[in-house]
Amino acid sequence: MGFLWFKSRIEKVLDAYERHGALAGFSAEVRQPDRLKSLTAIECAKVLERLEKLSKKPPAGQSYNDHFNPIAGLLDSEGSSVDLGRLDQLIDRIPAEHQDRRESLYRVLGRLQTRESLDRLMRRVESNPADPALKEVWSALITTVRDPKHKDILFPRLAILLARTECAGSVMEIANAFTDPPHPLKDHAPRLLDFLEHAEDEDLRSAAAWTLGLIGHVNAADALAAAASGGGGRLPVEAAQALLRLGDPRGSERIATMCGNPRLRWRCIEYLKEIGRQELIPVALRSPDIDAEDQLRRWLEHGMEYGKPPEEVHLLDASRRPWPGKGVVDCWLFRYRYGDAWGVGMSGPVVFSLSQDLDGQPIEQIYQAYQKWDTNPERGGPAFQKLADQVMDEGE
């Protein structure tokens, strides 16, 4: 008589993940984000068992094709019943050259959002601050930092990574998310001032300016004023808003001037609203058209899009029109330029820019293209959704 072995749901899902790798993980997450989360202790043990087996094999090809990482992602949901001792042992077994795998496991520790998991992550920071995988510590703590009860677990230990310039910006961003005083980096103001004055990387100088303002470090005022009067992108804005927080009049003068620069405007206005100094926003800029343009500019500058300001933006159309599922709404179309290429982006019911070439097309056709995109249930990608359905069916 033959022996029948029936795989559990989680084992079938793990088989699918191991066959399809990151694509299966991403598609299942997008399609049904709750069905593969909140794993039981038994299911977490099965995931760890699979990771332990995979850890004995080197990644095949590029790191983004490594099946280890999406499988580890099954554990990084808040409240999952992960055996932290076993997870720690797994981290210790990951070879030094497999940085991406350690990053994935550090992300699990961070996103579990328990005192014990965060404490274990901070022990890693203390014991091996030079670990290359800690460069991405921000992604491990992106959700955790919003909870003030974790502040005393992360700091001052996380400040150790200020010694690594490639980590310092992430540390400042995490610290700045804790809004209740005292600021987690208040005792590190001299180091931050040194970053502001001497660092070569503009993003690091910008983060230092932002943080010095939040700390209220008045001794940085002259250095901030110098940075605010210089050129560049984010740095002058960060320095000017920091001066505003310090109560230095040079901040209000400079930020009001920068509001007139379309490339800097949205950041300036955002900070003025955050600080409660809306009266410094020039009256001419308090219009729906400017707000719509700034929304698109912000979207275009995101790191997942162009990552920098467009060289030109022009209003193409502003009108009220019916939009599927949203009634009659205000809509804006803008032409924008990067190099020799022009595109058409939209603000209003959606803030987006289609990758297809819409420049030069009739206005109504452009709106129809955006409506079709916005109402398309498969806009995340038919191939992803087909594979997600396959993964979920295999997991039943």
C-alpha positions as CSV (number, residue, x, y, z in Angstrom):
1,M,0.0,0.0,0.0
2,G,1.5,3.3,-1.0
3,F,2.1,6.1,1.5
4,L,0.4,9.4,0.9
5,W,2.0,12.5,2.1
6,F,0.0,15.7,2.0
7,K,1.9,19.0,2.1
8,S,0.6,21.7,4.4
9,R,-0.6,25.0,3.0
10,I,2.6,26.8,4.1
11,E,4.8,24.1,2.5
12,K,3.0,24.6,-0.8
13,V,3.4,28.3,-0.6
14,L,7.1,27.9,0.2
15,D,7.5,25.6,-2.8
16,A,5.9,28.2,-5.0
17,Y,8.2,30.9,-3.6
18,E,11.2,28.8,-4.1
19,R,10.2,28.2,-7.8
20,H,9.3,31.8,-8.6
21,G,11.5,33.8,-6.1
22,A,11.0,37.5,-5.6
23,L,8.3,37.6,-8.3
24,A,6.1,35.2,-6.4
25,G,6.7,37.1,-3.1
26,F,5.9,40.5,-4.6
27,S,2.8,39.4,-6.5
28,A,1.3,37.6,-3.6
29,E,1.9,40.5,-1.3
30,V,0.3,42.9,-3.7
31,R,-2.6,40.7,-4.6
32,Q,-3.7,39.6,-1.1
33,P,-1.5,41.2,1.5
34,D,-3.1,39.4,4.5
35,R,-3.3,35.8,3.4
36,L,0.4,35.1,3.8
37,K,0.9,37.1,6.9
38,S,0.1,36.5,10.6
39,L,1.7,33.1,10.4
40,T,1.2,30.7,13.3
41,A,4.2,29.4,15.4
42,I,4.2,26.1,13.4
43,E,4.1,28.0,10.1
44,C,7.0,30.3,11.2
45,A,8.9,27.2,12.1
46,K,8.4,25.8,8.6
47,V,9.6,29.0,7.1
48,L,12.7,29.0,9.3
49,E,13.4,25.4,8.4
50,R,13.3,26.3,4.7
51,L,15.6,29.3,5.3
52,E,18.0,27.1,7.1
53,K,18.2,24.7,4.2
54,L,18.6,27.6,1.7
55,S,21.3,29.1,3.8
56,K,23.6,26.2,3.1
57,K,23.5,27.0,-0.6
58,P,24.9,30.1,-2.2
59,P,22.5,32.5,-4.0
60,A,22.0,31.7,-7.7
61,G,22.9,34.6,-9.9
62,Q,21.9,38.1,-8.9
63,S,20.8,38.8,-5.3
64,Y,17.3,39.9,-6.4
65,N,16.8,36.3,-7.8
66,D,17.7,34.8,-4.5
67,H,14.7,32.8,-3.2
68,F,15.9,33.2,0.4
69,N,14.9,36.9,0.6
70,P,11.2,36.7,-0.3
71,I,10.8,33.7,1.9
72,A,12.3,35.6,4.8
73,G,9.9,38.4,4.1
74,L,7.0,36.0,5.2
75,L,8.3,36.5,8.7
76,D,8.6,40.3,8.9
77,S,5.0,41.1,9.8
78,E,4.3,42.6,13.2
79,G,3.3,40.0,15.8
80,S,4.5,36.9,13.9
81,S,5.3,34.0,16.2
82,V,8.9,33.7,15.2
83,D,11.4,31.8,17.4
84,L,13.9,34.6,17.9
85,G,16.6,32.3,19.3
86,R,16.4,30.2,16.2
87,L,16.4,33.3,14.0
88,D,19.5,34.5,15.8
89,Q,21.3,31.2,15.1
90,L,20.3,31.4,11.4
91,I,21.8,34.9,11.2
92,D,25.1,33.6,12.7
93,R,25.3,31.0,10.0
94,I,24.9,33.4,7.1
95,P,28.4,33.8,5.4
96,A,29.8,37.3,5.5
97,E,29.6,37.6,1.7
98,H,25.9,37.0,1.7
99,Q,25.0,40.6,2.8
100,D,21.5,40.6,1.2
101,R,20.4,37.6,3.3
102,R,21.5,39.2,6.5
103,E,19.7,42.4,5.5
104,S,16.5,40.3,5.0
105,L,16.8,38.8,8.5
106,Y,17.6,42.1,10.1
107,R,14.5,43.4,8.5
108,V,12.5,40.6,10.2
109,L,13.9,41.6,13.6
110,G,13.0,45.2,13.0
111,R,9.5,44.8,11.6
112,L,8.4,42.3,14.3
113,Q,8.2,45.4,16.5
114,T,8.7,43.7,19.8
115,R,11.1,44.8,22.5
116,E,12.9,41.5,22.3
117,S,13.3,41.6,18.5
118,L,14.5,45.2,18.5
119,D,16.9,44.5,21.3
120,R,18.4,41.6,19.3
121,L,18.8,43.9,16.3
122,M,20.6,46.5,18.5
123,R,22.9,43.8,19.9
124,R,23.9,43.2,16.3
125,V,24.7,46.9,15.9
126,E,26.7,46.9,19.1
127,S,28.6,43.7,18.4
128,N,29.4,44.3,14.7
129,P,28.8,47.9,13.7
130,A,30.9,47.5,10.6
131,D,28.6,44.8,9.1
132,P,27.8,45.9,5.6
133,A,24.2,44.6,6.0
134,L,23.5,47.3,8.5
135,K,23.7,50.0,5.8
136,E,20.0,49.3,5.1
137,V,19.0,49.5,8.8
138,W,16.4,52.2,7.9
139,S,14.4,49.7,5.9
140,A,14.3,47.4,8.9
141,L,13.0,50.1,11.1
142,I,10.7,52.0,8.7
143,T,7.6,51.0,10.5
144,T,9.0,50.7,14.0
145,V,10.2,54.3,14.3
146,R,6.6,55.5,14.3
147,D,6.1,54.0,17.8
148,P,7.5,56.1,20.6
149,K,7.7,53.2,23.1
150,H,10.6,51.8,21.1
151,K,12.8,54.9,21.5
152,D,14.7,53.7,24.5
153,I,15.5,50.4,22.9
154,L,17.0,51.9,19.7
155,F,18.8,54.8,21.3
156,P,21.5,55.5,22.2
157,R,22.7,52.2,20.7
158,L,21.7,53.0,17.1
159,A,23.8,56.2,17.3
160,I,26.9,53.9,17.0
161,L,26.2,53.8,13.3
162,L,26.8,57.6,13.0
163,A,30.5,56.6,12.7
164,R,29.7,55.1,9.3
165,T,28.9,57.9,6.9
166,E,26.9,55.5,4.7
167,C,24.6,54.8,7.6
168,A,24.5,58.2,9.3
169,G,21.7,59.6,7.1
170,S,19.5,56.6,8.0
171,V,20.2,57.0,11.7
172,M,19.2,60.6,11.6
173,E,16.0,59.8,9.7
174,I,15.0,57.2,12.2
175,A,15.9,59.5,15.1
176,N,13.9,62.4,13.6
177,A,10.7,60.3,13.5
178,F,10.6,60.5,17.3
179,T,8.9,63.8,17.9
180,D,8.7,63.8,21.7
181,P,11.7,65.5,23.4
182,P,14.4,64.9,24.1
183,H,15.7,64.3,20.6
184,P,17.5,60.9,20.4
185,L,20.7,62.5,19.0
186,K,20.8,65.6,21.2
187,D,24.2,64.5,22.6
188,H,25.6,64.1,19.1
189,A,25.1,67.6,17.8
190,P,28.9,68.3,17.4
191,R,29.2,65.3,15.1
192,L,26.2,66.4,13.1
193,L,27.6,69.9,12.8
194,D,30.8,68.4,11.4
195,F,28.7,66.5,8.8
196,L,27.0,69.8,7.8
197,E,30.3,71.7,7.4
198,H,32.6,69.0,6.0
199,A,30.7,66.1,4.4
200,E,31.0,65.8,0.7
201,D,27.7,64.1,0.2
202,E,24.8,66.6,-0.1
203,D,22.2,64.2,1.2
204,L,24.2,63.7,4.4
205,R,24.7,67.4,4.9
206,S,20.9,67.9,4.3
207,A,20.1,65.2,6.9
208,A,22.4,66.9,9.4
209,A,20.9,70.3,8.8
210,W,17.4,68.9,9.3
211,T,18.4,67.1,12.5
212,L,20.3,70.1,14.0
213,G,17.1,72.1,13.6
214,L,15.0,69.5,15.4
215,I,17.6,69.3,18.2
216,G,17.6,73.0,18.5
217,H,21.3,73.3,18.4
218,V,21.8,77.1,18.3
219,N,25.6,76.9,17.9
220,A,24.9,75.6,14.3
221,A,23.1,78.8,13.2
222,D,26.0,80.3,11.3
223,A,26.8,77.1,9.5
224,L,23.1,76.6,8.7
225,A,22.9,80.2,7.3
226,A,25.9,79.5,5.1
227,A,24.3,76.3,3.8
228,A,21.0,78.0,3.3
229,S,22.5,80.7,1.1
230,G,24.3,78.3,-1.2
231,G,23.2,76.4,-4.3
232,G,22.0,72.9,-4.6
233,G,18.8,71.1,-4.2
234,R,17.6,69.9,-0.8
235,L,20.4,71.3,1.3
236,P,19.5,75.0,1.2
237,V,15.8,74.2,2.1
238,E,16.8,71.9,5.0
239,A,19.2,74.6,6.3
240,A,16.6,77.4,6.0
241,Q,13.9,75.4,7.8
242,A,16.4,74.5,10.5
243,L,17.1,78.2,11.1
244,L,13.3,78.8,11.3
245,R,13.1,76.2,14.0
246,L,15.9,77.9,15.9
247,G,14.1,81.2,15.6
248,D,16.8,82.8,13.5
249,P,15.4,85.5,11.1
250,R,17.8,84.4,8.4
251,G,15.7,81.3,8.0
252,S,12.4,83.2,7.2
253,E,14.2,85.5,4.8
254,R,15.9,82.7,2.9
255,I,12.9,80.3,2.7
256,A,10.6,83.0,1.5
257,T,13.1,83.6,-1.4
258,M,13.4,79.9,-2.2
259,C,9.6,79.6,-2.5
260,G,10.0,81.5,-5.8
261,N,12.2,78.7,-7.2
262,P,9.8,76.1,-8.7
263,R,12.5,73.4,-8.2
264,L,12.6,74.0,-4.4
265,R,9.1,75.3,-3.9
266,W,7.2,72.2,-2.8
267,R,9.8,71.4,-0.1
268,C,9.7,75.0,1.2
269,I,5.9,75.1,1.4
270,E,5.7,71.7,3.0
271,Y,8.1,72.8,5.8
272,L,6.4,76.1,6.3
273,K,3.1,74.2,6.9
274,E,4.8,71.7,9.2
275,I,6.4,74.4,11.3
276,G,3.2,76.5,11.4
277,R,4.6,79.5,9.4
278,Q,2.2,79.5,6.5
279,E,2.2,83.3,6.5
280,L,5.6,83.1,4.9
281,I,4.2,81.4,1.8
282,P,3.9,84.2,-0.9
283,V,0.2,84.9,-1.7
284,A,0.8,84.3,-5.4
285,L,1.7,80.7,-4.6
286,R,-1.5,79.9,-2.7
287,S,-3.4,78.5,-5.6
288,P,-4.8,75.1,-6.6
289,D,-2.7,75.2,-9.8
290,I,0.5,75.7,-7.9
291,D,-0.5,72.9,-5.5
292,A,-1.3,70.5,-8.3
293,E,2.0,71.3,-10.0
294,D,3.9,70.7,-6.8
295,Q,2.2,67.4,-6.2
296,L,3.4,66.2,-9.6
297,R,6.9,67.6,-9.0
298,R,7.2,65.8,-5.7
299,W,6.1,62.5,-7.4
300,L,8.6,62.9,-10.2
301,E,11.4,63.6,-7.8
302,H,10.7,60.4,-5.8
303,G,13.6,57.9,-5.9
304,M,11.4,55.3,-7.5
305,E,10.7,57.7,-10.4
306,Y,13.2,60.2,-11.9
307,G,14.9,60.9,-8.5
308,K,15.5,64.6,-9.4
309,P,13.5,67.7,-10.3
310,P,12.3,68.1,-13.9
311,E,14.1,70.8,-15.9
312,E,10.8,72.4,-17.0
313,V,7.1,72.0,-16.1
314,H,4.3,73.8,-17.9
315,L,0.5,73.7,-17.3
316,L,-1.2,72.0,-20.2
317,D,-4.8,71.9,-19.0
318,A,-6.9,72.6,-15.9
319,S,-10.5,71.6,-15.9
320,R,-13.3,70.0,-13.9
321,R,-14.5,66.7,-15.4
322,P,-16.3,63.5,-14.4
323,W,-13.9,60.8,-13.2
324,P,-15.0,57.1,-12.8
325,G,-15.8,56.3,-9.2
326,K,-15.0,59.9,-8.0
327,G,-17.7,62.1,-9.4
328,V,-16.8,65.5,-10.9
329,V,-13.3,66.5,-9.9
330,D,-10.5,69.1,-10.6
331,C,-7.9,67.7,-13.0
332,W,-4.6,69.1,-14.2
333,L,-2.2,68.0,-17.0
334,F,1.4,69.2,-17.1
335,R,4.1,68.9,-19.6
336,Y,7.5,68.3,-18.1
337,R,11.0,67.8,-19.5
338,Y,14.1,65.8,-18.6
339,G,16.9,66.4,-21.0
340,D,15.4,66.2,-24.6
341,A,12.4,64.1,-23.6
342,W,9.0,65.6,-22.8
343,G,6.3,63.8,-20.8
344,V,2.8,64.6,-19.7
345,G,1.9,64.1,-16.0
346,M,-1.4,64.4,-14.2
347,S,-2.6,65.8,-10.8
348,G,-6.0,65.6,-9.3
349,P,-7.9,62.3,-8.9
350,V,-4.5,60.7,-9.4
351,V,-0.9,62.0,-9.3
352,F,1.0,60.0,-11.9
353,S,2.8,60.0,-15.2
354,L,2.3,57.3,-17.7
355,S,5.4,55.9,-19.3
356,Q,3.8,55.8,-22.7
357,D,4.4,58.8,-25.0
358,L,1.4,61.2,-24.5
359,D,3.2,64.4,-25.4
360,G,1.5,66.1,-28.4
361,Q,-1.7,64.0,-28.1
362,P,-5.1,65.7,-27.9
363,I,-6.1,66.6,-24.4
364,E,-9.2,64.3,-24.4
365,Q,-7.1,61.4,-25.4
366,I,-4.6,62.0,-22.7
367,Y,-7.4,62.1,-20.1
368,Q,-8.8,58.9,-21.5
369,A,-5.4,57.2,-21.2
370,Y,-5.2,58.2,-17.5
371,Q,-8.8,57.1,-16.8
372,K,-8.1,53.8,-18.4
373,W,-5.0,53.4,-16.3
374,D,-6.8,54.5,-13.1
375,T,-9.7,52.2,-13.5
376,N,-7.8,49.1,-14.8
377,P,-8.0,46.4,-12.1
378,E,-4.8,44.8,-13.5
379,R,-2.7,48.0,-13.5
380,G,-0.3,46.3,-11.1
381,G,0.5,44.0,-14.0
382,P,-1.5,41.1,-15.4
383,A,1.5,38.8,-15.2
384,F,2.0,39.5,-11.5
385,Q,-1.6,38.9,-10.7
386,K,-1.7,35.7,-12.7
387,L,1.3,34.4,-10.8
388,A,-0.1,35.6,-7.5
389,D,-3.3,33.6,-8.1
390,Q,-1.2,30.6,-8.9
391,V,0.8,31.0,-5.7
392,M,-2.3,31.4,-3.6
393,D,-4.0,28.4,-5.3
394,E,-1.0,26.2,-4.6
395,G,-1.1,27.3,-1.0
396,E,-4.6,26.2,-0.4
